[in-house]
Amino acid sequence: MSAGIMISLNKYSAAVLSLILSVLLLSGVTSCSDQVPLQGEVVRVTDGDTAVLALEGKNANITCRLYGIDSPEHKRRDRRGQPYAAEAGKELKRLIHGQRVEVITTGEKTHGREVCIIKKDGSDMNLEMVKRGYAWAYRKHLSSPYASEYIEAENKARDQKLGMWQEANPVPPWEFKRRNWRK
């Protein structure tokens, strides 16, 4: 193959790769940023990554699964829970229960819950849970523009031994469930 053809193929490959990456990145950004925020009051916190909100101007509640994070699992019926599960729930409750918040839905649902970003006074409460050491950055379900910020917050909380990072080697909830609940 001549050098001219090789350069053309490389430019073509680079253009295609650039287009694919752009589409992938934009799909994560537009799902949250294009949504009109909802307003509501947090009426219940069920665990470290789930809250129920009474929406303003609507006669309905919405159950929100906090986007991009995963907190330790609570004990369920005959299944054991994880260390720091109760503390994570209490921390989220301290942060938002009874508070007026802004909710941005991603359009995704999981187990009957809307996947949401919850903001209080302009601050991202999902990120706050990670910063305080009560949730992992859920890399499998995390994209731009949140990924780098959430992962950096997790690393700082881990370095500072905040919350669950006081434990020597906390097990992420997705691994905990795979090891202990799916038998």
BELWOUR-V784738 format. One record per residue. N is the residue number from 1. RES is the residue in one letter. SS is DSSP state (hx for helix, st for strand, lp for the rest). NEAR is the number of other ideal C-beta (glycine too) atoms within 12 Angstrom. Layout:
# BELWOUR-V784738
n	res	ss	near
N	RES	SS	NEAR
N	RES	SS	NEAR
This chain:
# BELWOUR-V784738
n	res	ss	near
1	M	lp	9
2	S	lp	8
3	A	hx	9
4	G	hx	10
5	I	hx	11
6	M	hx	12
7	I	hx	13
8	S	hx	14
9	L	hx	15
10	N	hx	15
11	K	hx	14
12	Y	hx	14
13	S	hx	14
14	A	hx	14
15	A	hx	14
16	V	hx	14
17	L	hx	14
18	S	hx	14
19	L	hx	14
20	I	hx	14
21	L	hx	15
22	S	hx	16
23	V	hx	14
24	L	hx	16
25	L	hx	20
26	L	hx	18
27	S	hx	19
28	G	hx	26
29	V	hx	19
30	T	hx	19
31	S	hx	27
32	C	hx	32
33	S	hx	21
34	D	lp	15
35	Q	lp	22
36	V	lp	11
37	P	lp	23
38	L	st	27
39	Q	st	22
40	G	st	34
41	E	st	26
42	V	st	35
43	V	st	23
44	R	st	22
45	V	st	34
46	T	st	28
47	D	st	38
48	G	lp	43
49	D	lp	44
50	T	st	38
51	A	st	40
52	V	st	31
53	L	st	40
54	A	st	26
55	L	st	26
56	E	lp	18
57	G	lp	10
58	K	lp	14
59	N	lp	8
60	A	lp	15
61	N	st	21
62	I	st	32
63	T	st	31
64	C	st	44
65	R	st	36
66	L	st	51
67	Y	lp	42
68	G	lp	43
69	I	st	49
70	D	st	40
71	S	lp	45
72	P	lp	39
73	E	lp	35
74	H	lp	28
75	K	lp	18
76	R	st	16
77	R	lp	8
78	D	lp	9
79	R	st	17
80	R	lp	19
81	G	lp	26
82	Q	lp	35
83	P	lp	25
84	Y	lp	34
85	A	hx	33
86	A	hx	23
87	E	hx	30
88	A	hx	40
89	G	hx	32
90	K	hx	24
91	E	hx	33
92	L	hx	41
93	K	hx	26
94	R	hx	21
95	L	hx	33
96	I	hx	39
97	H	lp	25
98	G	lp	19
99	Q	lp	26
100	R	st	22
101	V	st	39
102	E	st	29
103	V	st	42
104	I	st	33
105	T	st	30
106	T	st	32
107	G	st	19
108	E	st	23
109	K	st	16
110	T	st	21
111	H	lp	14
112	G	lp	13
113	R	st	25
114	E	st	31
115	V	st	35
116	C	st	41
117	I	st	41
118	I	st	48
119	K	st	31
120	K	st	30
121	D	lp	14
122	G	lp	13
123	S	st	18
124	D	st	32
125	M	hx	41
126	N	hx	47
127	L	hx	36
128	E	hx	36
129	M	hx	49
130	V	hx	43
131	K	hx	31
132	R	lp	32
133	G	lp	33
134	Y	lp	44
135	A	lp	49
136	W	st	41
137	A	st	35
138	Y	lp	31
139	R	hx	19
140	K	hx	16
141	H	hx	26
142	L	lp	33
143	S	lp	29
144	S	lp	22
145	P	lp	20
146	Y	lp	34
147	A	hx	26
148	S	hx	19
149	E	hx	24
150	Y	hx	34
151	I	hx	24
152	E	hx	18
153	A	hx	33
154	E	hx	38
155	N	hx	19
156	K	hx	21
157	A	hx	31
158	R	hx	26
159	D	hx	13
160	Q	lp	15
161	K	lp	15
162	L	lp	27
163	G	hx	34
164	M	hx	36
165	W	hx	28
166	Q	hx	17
167	E	lp	18
168	A	lp	10
169	N	lp	11
170	P	lp	31
171	V	lp	24
172	P	lp	26
173	P	hx	33
174	W	hx	22
175	E	hx	19
176	F	hx	28
177	K	hx	21
178	R	hx	13
179	R	hx	16
180	N	hx	19
181	W	lp	20
182	R	lp	10
183	K	lp	9
